Amino acid sequence: MRKISRRTFIHNFGVGVGATSVMASLPSFIALPENPSETYDGVKLNIALCGLGRYADYLAKGLEVSKYCRLAGIVTGTPSKALDWGKKYSIPEKNRYNYQNFDEIIHNKDIDLVYVVLPNAMHKEFVIRAAKAGKHVIVEKPMAVTASDCEEMIAACEKAGVQLAVGYRLHFEPYNLEMMRLGQEKVFGQVRLVETSLGYNTGDTIDWHLKRSLSGGGPLVNLGIYCVQASRYLLGEEPISVTAQFGPITNKVKFAEVEESITWQLNFPSGAVSNSSTSYSCGVDRLFASADEGFFELSPAISYGPFRGRTSNGEMNFPEINQQQTQMDAIGKILLENKKLPSHITGAEGLKDVKILEAIYEAAKTGKKVSLV
């Protein structure tokens, strides 16, 4: 991951104890948002949310308080949602689309960007359709269900001359920024071990996350991708190999199509090892690093927060932020200024993650170490 110029952000978040250490030495590849207290009266980026599930609610709330973006359109396959959201967010009928007439958005000058928040298997189709309509795109994680799909999405956006981002909200979150700084700047010396886990108990069997045709996999693609990301951005390195093991199936009806849990080990060029696990049958949310001269950790770590952190020197203390607002404002400002998005949140980054997810599945299925170089 390439280095970029350092920026201070102590004033951006209004942080107290713990802020000065971050100000002194920022993580290597992060583009940070501006001071949220500064007013902005200019043109806003008009966003259409494509898919109105649970996470779209988080995004809508973030857009309500965004400085540079506004919710201007919706795309849904459920007519009642179109009506309800239209009324709630004052979205005119001409900016409400379904999956069949979505391509007509090409004629709508009131929409600048489409944020795809659909089931994973639908990401490729709607990213490409949005690109062909001349709209910038943000897509949620995982970017797609296969690396080849990611490559097609990147190519389609490049051909259309639009920018493609992946919803890496934690790249703008102060606790995770501090974990990046501590690891990449070797504040406690060389990191030797990273442990990261994310899991929750799924609902009933109708959840689309349990349907391989929609999800592309189980907890690895839905939750484990956060663990892969955390290991990579904490170390600032790319893994060179992986081993992995599927966990036992305790409910054969619920987990007839996808894994219930999986554990994997990533090996990095520095010699660091990352042990990770994800599950649909237990709750866990943790990121831990052990280095030559100390440790640092978050728990909760990589969900929606509020986060808690500590190091071998004491507690971390950063403010809780609106993660969706902060992400959207950072992206919105860049696009409004007609600048290129930083590589750490683009399709190229999403492709790296999906390639690693594919290798983890291969390692678990074969029982062999899989090379990533």
Summary of the structure (lengths in Angstrom):
residues: 373
radius of gyration: 20.2
end to end distance: 15.0
largest distance: 59.4
contacts: 1309
relative contact order: 0.17
helix: 38%
strand: 20%
